[in-house]
Amino acid sequence: MHSSLELKREVEAIQIPSGDSINLPLGMKVIITQSLGGTYTVATDFGLARISAKDVDALGIDPEAAKKDSESSSSNIPENASDLEAQVWNQLKNVYDPEIPVNIVDLGLVYDCQVEQNEEGKNRAVVKMTLTAPGCGMGPTIAADAQSRIMTIEDMDDAAVELVWEPAWNQGMISVEGKMKLGMI
C-alpha cells in the first residue's frame, strides 16, 4: 500500500510492537503500510503505529469506505459453529496483527469460540486465542480489538477474550486462505 499523507487531526495510536498508547499530532506525515479490518498501520518518525477503525478520519479516509466485507469463508471456522458463533468468527476475521497481513482467524490464533447463555437468556462469547509470539506487546490490544468487534453483534451481551499459550502457535495452524495470502502455497 505505502501511501504517504498528513494527519488531518491529532489522533491516539498504539505503538508497535510495544502496545503503548501514543498521540500523533495534527499535520504529522505518515505512510500507510497496512490497512486491514478497518485498522491502519502507519510508519511515523517514531516507528510503526496502529490507528483504530474509529479514527480513520484522521487519515482523511471516509469511515464508510474503510469497511471491509468479513463474510468470506475460512477453513479455520468450525463447520459445526452455531449461527451466533459463526457471527463471532466472522467478526474475529476483522482483527489483524498489525505486522501480518492476515486476520487472526486465518492465522490460526483463535483456538476456541463458544457462545454461552445464562439463566436470564443473555449471550456471552468466550474466546481463547494466542499470539504468534508470547512476548508480543500488542497482545492486549489485539484481544481488546477482538472483544470490541464481538460486541458489535446485535444479540451479544458480553464477550471475554482470553490469551492462552498452550498449545504453542505454529505455522501449521494457518488456514489455507492465510497461507495463500502469505505466499506459502
N, C-alpha and C positions, 0 to 999 in steps of 0.2 A: 504494500500500500504506500508507505513512505511519502505522505503529502505534508508539506510544511505550512503552518499557519500561525496567526497571532491569536491569543486568547481574547475573547470578547468581554470577559469579566473575570474577576478573581474566582478561583474555584478550589474546593478542597479535593485532594487526591490522595492516593495511597502509594507510598514509595515502594518500589520493587527492588530487591526481594525482602526488605526488612519488614514491610507491612505497616510502617509508621505513617501517621497522618501528616500531610504537609499542605500548605496553601500555595497555589501557583498564582502569581499576580496578573492582573489585567495587562494585556499587551505583551506578555511573555511569548517568545517564539518557541513553538513545539513542533515536533514531527510525529505524526501518527504512524506507529509501527504495526499496530494490530487493532482491528475492530471486529469483535465477535460477541455475540449475545447481548449487544447493546452497550457494552463497555468498551472503552478505548484505552490502549496502552500508548503512551506518548514518551518520546525522548525529549528530555529537557537538559539545561545546563547542569542540573543536579543528578542526572541519571534517568532511569525509567520511572514512570509513574502511571497509575491507573486511574482513569476518570470514570465514575459510575454512570449508568444509564440516565439517572435523574438530572445529571449535569451536562449532557451533551450540547446544550445550547451555548455553553461557554466556548465550545469549539466552533460555533457558528453552524451547527448541524440541526436541522429540524428534527425534534424528538420523534415525530410520527414516521419520518423517513428512515430513522435509525432502527425501527423494529424489525426483527428477523422472524422468519417462519420457523417455528420449533417442532412442527409436526412430522418432520421426516423420520424415517424408521431408523432403528439401531439394533444390531444383533445383540447388544448388551441389555436390552429391555426384556424382562421375562415374559414369555407368551401367556403365562397364567396370571398376569397382573390384573387386578380389578380395574374398572373404569376410572375410579378415583386415583388408584395407584399409578395407572398409565398417565394420568394428568400430571402427577408429581414427577414421574420420569421425564415427561416432555418439558416440564419447567426446568428440571435439572440440566437438560440439554442446552439451556441458555446460559449456563455457568461455565466460565473458562478460567484456566490458569493463565494469567496474563503473559506468560512467556511461551506458551504452547498453543498453536492454533487449532486445537481440538477440544471439544467440550468434555466435561468431567465424566459424563456417561460413556462416551465413546473411548475415553482414555482408560476406562475400567476402574475409575476411582470410587465409584458408588458400589459398595458391597451389598447393601440391603436397603429396602424401602418397603415399609409396611404402613398401612393406614389403620389406626385403631379407633374404635368408637366407645366413648364412655357411657355410663348409665343415663346421662342426660341427652344422649344422641349426638354429642359433639365429636367431630372428626379431628384426629391428631395424626400427623405424619411423623414417622420416626425413621430417620435416615442414618445409616452408618456409612461413612466414607473415609478414604485415606488420601494421602498425597504422594506424589512421585518421589519425594524425599522427606524424611521425618523432620529435618531442620529447616524446612521452608517457612520463612516468616510470614508468608501470605496465607497460611493455613486458616487462621481465624477469620480473615477477610473473605476467603473463598467459602467457608462454611456459613458465614453471615449472609453472603450473597445467595447461597443455596436456600437458606431459610426464608429470606425475603421473597425470592421467586416462588417458593411453595405457597407462601401466604397470599399470593395474588389469585389463587384458585378460589372460586366463589364458595364452594362447600367445605373449605378448610378452615377450622377454628384455631388450630395450633400446629406448630412444627418444631421438631427437635432434630438438630443435625449434630451428630457425634463424630469426632475424628478418632479413628482407630488405627492401629499399626500392625495388626495381625489379621490375615496373613500379609506379609510384606508385599507391596506392589511390585510387579514386574511387567515388562513389555508384552508378555504373552496375554495380559488382561485387556489389551487394546482391542476394540471391536474391528471387524473387517473394514467398516466405514472409516474408522480412525486411522487404521494402517494405510488405507488408500490416500487419505489427506496428507499423511506424513511421508508418503512415497516409500513405504515399507513393502508394498506388494504391487 
